[in-house]
């Protein structure tokens, strides 16, 4: 975080934002309020206060903008959760917390209810997922060195942890009546602990 004493003509200056962030913020608003299918590039540009060519210089179409938005939101969510220890329990707690935040994220929730996300979550390994895999793999290796995570190839184990957490996030609404909040968290943690325990 940073602070500034600068003020604008009518009070404190708004935080500086990059053009990319302005465009992605506009896309996020439209995805949440209009849905993915009704989000158009012209409206993204208008809401961001930029021209359509400005958007096109960065992304070729709306799908690419949404892909970048998904990557940004997952990365930001991941960065908000701090691993508090080197052991399996701290790692599982962090994975569950990231899963909960992604599950409840308004943009990701809107994307989960559209066909658009299938390409980014099911059909290919995207930038956001690669970032999660790197972080999970590093934490698995750390837990192995600590002795609280079983032996195995960290990259392969990271992929399975991602699949477990991702499928739980994607399907949570389907089982919400069977798994209220605390049960959902508890059972996801139990599944991950059972998979990772020595």
Sine and cosine of phi, psi and omega as CSV:
sin_phi,cos_phi,sin_psi,cos_psi,sin_omega,cos_omega
0.00,0.00,0.42,-0.91,0.06,-1.00
-0.66,-0.75,0.35,-0.94,0.04,-1.00
-0.78,-0.62,0.37,-0.93,-0.03,-1.00
-0.57,-0.82,0.57,-0.82,0.06,-1.00
-0.99,-0.15,0.08,1.00,-0.02,-1.00
-0.93,0.37,0.56,-0.83,0.07,-1.00
-0.78,-0.63,0.45,-0.89,0.07,-1.00
-1.00,-0.07,-0.10,-0.99,-0.05,-1.00
-0.90,0.44,-0.40,0.92,-0.03,-1.00
-0.85,-0.53,0.34,0.94,0.02,-1.00
0.65,-0.76,-0.32,-0.95,-0.04,-1.00
-0.84,0.54,0.63,-0.77,0.02,-1.00
-0.94,0.34,0.59,-0.81,0.08,-1.00
-0.93,0.37,0.52,-0.86,0.02,-1.00
-0.86,0.50,0.63,-0.77,0.02,-1.00
-0.91,0.41,0.64,-0.77,0.04,-1.00
-0.72,-0.70,0.60,-0.80,0.01,-1.00
-0.97,0.26,0.31,-0.95,0.07,-1.00
-0.87,0.50,-0.66,0.75,0.03,-1.00
-0.85,0.53,-0.73,0.69,-0.01,-1.00
-0.91,0.42,-0.62,0.79,0.04,-1.00
-0.87,0.49,-0.68,0.74,0.01,-1.00
-0.91,0.41,-0.71,0.71,-0.01,-1.00
-0.93,0.37,-0.58,0.81,0.08,-1.00
-0.89,0.46,-0.67,0.74,0.03,-1.00
-0.89,0.45,-0.69,0.72,0.03,-1.00
-0.88,0.47,-0.66,0.76,0.01,-1.00
-0.87,0.49,-0.72,0.70,0.01,-1.00
-0.86,0.51,-0.72,0.70,-0.04,-1.00
-0.93,0.37,-0.66,0.75,0.02,-1.00
-0.87,0.50,-0.69,0.72,-0.04,-1.00
-0.94,0.33,-0.66,0.75,-0.13,-0.99
-1.00,-0.04,-0.44,0.90,-0.01,-1.00
-0.92,-0.39,-0.37,0.93,-0.10,-0.99
1.00,-0.10,0.35,-0.94,-0.07,-1.00
-0.89,0.45,-0.71,0.70,-0.10,-1.00
-0.89,0.45,-0.48,0.88,-0.03,-1.00
-1.00,-0.10,0.03,1.00,0.03,-1.00
-0.99,0.13,0.88,-0.47,-0.06,-1.00
-0.91,-0.41,0.52,-0.86,-0.03,-1.00
-0.88,0.48,-0.64,0.77,0.01,-1.00
-0.88,0.48,-0.64,0.77,0.00,-1.00
-0.95,0.31,-0.58,0.82,0.10,-1.00
-0.86,0.52,-0.75,0.66,-0.01,-1.00
-0.87,0.49,-0.72,0.70,-0.01,-1.00
-0.86,0.50,-0.74,0.68,-0.03,-1.00
-0.92,0.40,-0.55,0.84,0.01,-1.00
-0.98,0.19,-0.22,0.98,-0.01,-1.00
0.97,0.24,0.51,0.86,0.02,-1.00
-0.77,-0.64,0.17,-0.98,0.03,-1.00
-0.99,0.11,0.33,-0.94,0.08,-1.00
-0.87,0.49,-0.67,0.74,0.05,-1.00
-0.85,0.52,-0.52,0.85,0.06,-1.00
-0.89,0.46,-0.66,0.75,0.04,-1.00
-0.92,0.38,-0.71,0.71,-0.04,-1.00
-0.89,0.46,-0.48,0.88,0.04,-1.00
-0.92,0.39,-0.39,0.92,-0.04,-1.00
-0.99,-0.17,-0.67,0.74,-0.04,-1.00
-0.67,-0.74,0.64,-0.77,-0.10,-0.99
-0.97,0.26,-0.39,0.92,-0.05,-1.00
-0.31,-0.95,0.01,-1.00,-0.04,-1.00
-0.89,0.46,-0.63,0.78,0.00,-1.00
-0.86,0.50,-0.64,0.77,0.02,-1.00
-0.92,0.38,-0.62,0.78,0.07,-1.00
-0.88,0.47,-0.71,0.71,-0.02,-1.00
-0.91,0.40,-0.60,0.80,0.07,-1.00
-0.88,0.48,-0.69,0.72,0.04,-1.00
-0.91,0.41,-0.62,0.79,0.05,-1.00
-0.89,0.45,-0.72,0.70,0.03,-1.00
-0.86,0.52,-0.72,0.70,0.01,-1.00
-0.87,0.49,-0.71,0.70,-0.02,-1.00
-0.88,0.47,-0.71,0.70,-0.07,-1.00
-0.93,0.36,-0.62,0.79,0.05,-1.00
-0.92,0.39,-0.69,0.73,0.01,-1.00
-0.88,0.47,-0.71,0.71,0.01,-1.00
-0.89,0.46,-0.66,0.75,0.01,-1.00
-0.90,0.43,-0.70,0.72,0.02,-1.00
-0.87,0.50,-0.67,0.75,-0.05,-1.00
-0.94,0.35,-0.35,0.94,0.01,-1.00
-0.97,0.26,-0.32,0.95,-0.06,-1.00
-0.97,-0.24,0.85,-0.52,-0.06,-1.00
-0.98,-0.20,0.75,-0.66,0.08,-1.00
-0.95,0.31,0.85,-0.53,-0.14,-0.99
-1.00,-0.09,-0.01,1.00,0.01,-1.00
-0.24,-0.97,0.00,-1.00,-0.03,-1.00
-0.99,-0.16,-0.11,0.99,-0.10,-0.99
-1.00,0.02,0.18,-0.98,-0.03,-1.00
-0.87,0.49,-0.64,0.77,-0.05,-1.00
-0.88,0.48,-0.69,0.72,0.03,-1.00
-0.91,0.42,-0.64,0.77,0.02,-1.00
-0.90,0.44,-0.74,0.67,0.00,-1.00
-0.89,0.46,-0.66,0.75,0.05,-1.00
-0.84,0.54,-0.67,0.74,0.00,-1.00
-0.92,0.40,-0.67,0.74,0.02,-1.00
-0.89,0.46,-0.70,0.71,0.01,-1.00
-0.89,0.46,-0.66,0.75,-0.01,-1.00
-0.91,0.42,-0.68,0.73,0.06,-1.00
-0.88,0.47,-0.69,0.73,0.01,-1.00
-0.86,0.50,-0.69,0.72,0.01,-1.00
-0.89,0.46,-0.71,0.71,-0.03,-1.00
-0.92,0.40,-0.61,0.79,0.06,-1.00
-0.94,0.35,-0.65,0.76,0.03,-1.00
-0.85,0.53,-0.64,0.77,-0.08,-1.00
-1.00,-0.10,0.04,1.00,-0.05,-1.00
-0.95,0.32,0.79,-0.61,-0.08,-1.00
-0.89,0.46,-0.64,0.77,-0.01,-1.00
-0.94,0.35,-0.73,0.68,-0.03,-1.00
-0.92,0.39,-0.59,0.81,0.08,-1.00
-0.87,0.49,-0.68,0.73,0.03,-1.00
-0.90,0.43,-0.64,0.77,0.01,-1.00
-0.93,0.37,-0.58,0.81,0.01,-1.00
-0.90,0.44,-0.41,0.91,0.00,-1.00
-1.00,-0.06,0.31,0.95,0.01,-1.00
-0.79,-0.61,0.33,-0.94,0.06,-1.00
-0.96,0.29,-0.35,0.94,-0.06,-1.00
-0.86,0.52,-0.62,0.78,-0.10,-0.99
-0.94,0.34,-0.33,0.94,-0.01,-1.00
-0.81,0.59,-0.71,0.71,0.00,-1.00
-0.87,0.49,-0.64,0.76,-0.10,-1.00
-0.99,0.14,-0.36,0.93,-0.08,-1.00
-0.93,-0.36,-0.56,0.83,-0.14,-0.99
-0.96,-0.29,-0.66,0.75,-0.19,-0.98
-1.00,-0.01,-0.32,0.95,0.00,-1.00
-0.47,-0.88,0.34,-0.94,0.04,-1.00
-1.00,-0.01,0.95,-0.32,-0.09,-1.00
-1.00,-0.01,0.06,-1.00,-0.01,-1.00
-0.85,0.52,-0.69,0.72,-0.02,-1.00
-0.90,0.44,-0.65,0.76,0.01,-1.00
-0.93,0.36,-0.61,0.79,0.05,-1.00
-0.89,0.46,-0.63,0.78,0.06,-1.00
-0.89,0.45,-0.67,0.74,0.06,-1.00
-0.90,0.44,-0.67,0.74,0.00,-1.00
-0.88,0.47,-0.65,0.76,0.03,-1.00
-0.88,0.47,-0.72,0.70,-0.01,-1.00
-0.91,0.40,-0.67,0.74,0.01,-1.00
-0.91,0.42,-0.70,0.71,0.01,-1.00
-0.86,0.51,-0.67,0.74,0.02,-1.00
-0.90,0.44,-0.65,0.76,0.01,-1.00
-0.94,0.35,-0.60,0.80,0.07,-1.00
-0.88,0.47,-0.73,0.69,0.01,-1.00
-0.87,0.49,-0.66,0.75,0.04,-1.00
-0.89,0.46,-0.68,0.73,0.03,-1.00
-0.92,0.40,-0.55,0.83,0.07,-1.00
-0.91,0.42,-0.68,0.73,0.03,-1.00
-0.90,0.43,-0.57,0.83,0.03,-1.00
-0.94,0.34,-0.46,0.89,0.00,-1.00
0.99,-0.13,0.03,1.00,-0.05,-1.00
-0.99,-0.16,-0.10,0.99,0.09,-1.00
-0.88,-0.47,0.68,-0.73,-0.08,-1.00
-0.89,0.45,0.29,-0.96,0.07,-1.00
-0.93,0.37,0.44,-0.90,0.02,-1.00
0.41,-0.91,0.21,-0.98,0.02,-1.00
-0.95,0.31,0.90,-0.43,-0.07,-1.00
-0.83,0.56,-0.61,0.79,-0.02,-1.00
-0.92,0.40,-0.66,0.75,0.02,-1.00
-0.92,0.39,-0.67,0.74,0.01,-1.00
-0.92,0.40,-0.62,0.79,0.04,-1.00
-0.88,0.48,-0.66,0.75,0.01,-1.00
-0.88,0.47,-0.65,0.76,0.00,-1.00
-0.95,0.33,-0.63,0.78,0.07,-1.00
-0.87,0.49,-0.69,0.73,0.03,-1.00
-0.88,0.48,-0.70,0.72,0.01,-1.00
-0.88,0.47,-0.68,0.74,0.01,-1.00
-0.88,0.47,-0.77,0.64,-0.05,-1.00
-0.92,0.38,-0.68,0.73,-0.04,-1.00
-0.90,0.44,-0.70,0.72,-0.01,-1.00
-0.92,0.39,-0.54,0.84,0.04,-1.00
-0.92,0.39,-0.66,0.75,0.03,-1.00
-0.91,0.42,-0.72,0.69,-0.05,-1.00
-0.89,0.45,-0.55,0.83,-0.13,-0.99
-0.97,-0.24,0.13,0.99,-0.14,-0.99
-0.87,0.48,-0.58,0.81,-0.03,-1.00
-0.90,0.43,-0.56,0.83,-0.04,-1.00
-0.88,0.48,-0.55,0.84,-0.07,-1.00
-0.91,-0.42,0.30,0.95,-0.09,-1.00
-0.85,0.53,-0.60,0.80,0.00,-1.00
-0.96,0.30,-0.46,0.89,0.02,-1.00
-1.00,0.08,-0.48,0.88,-0.04,-1.00
-0.81,-0.58,1.00,0.07,0.09,-1.00
-0.89,0.45,0.16,-0.99,-0.19,-0.98
-0.74,0.68,-0.82,0.57,-0.07,-1.00
-0.91,0.42,-0.61,0.80,0.05,-1.00
-0.92,0.40,-0.63,0.77,0.01,-1.00
-0.86,0.51,-0.75,0.66,0.02,-1.00
-0.88,0.47,-0.72,0.69,-0.06,-1.00
-0.89,0.46,-0.71,0.71,-0.07,-1.00
-0.96,0.29,-0.55,0.84,0.10,-0.99
-0.90,0.43,-0.70,0.72,0.04,-1.00
-0.88,0.48,-0.65,0.76,0.01,-1.00
-0.90,0.43,-0.67,0.74,0.02,-1.00
-0.89,0.47,-0.69,0.72,-0.02,-1.00
-0.93,0.36,-0.68,0.73,0.03,-1.00
-0.88,0.47,-0.66,0.75,0.01,-1.00
-0.90,0.44,-0.60,0.80,0.01,-1.00
-0.95,0.32,-0.60,0.80,-0.15,-0.99
-1.00,-0.08,-0.31,0.95,-0.10,-0.99
-0.90,0.45,0.59,-0.81,0.06,-1.00
-0.88,0.47,0.00,0.00,0.00,0.00
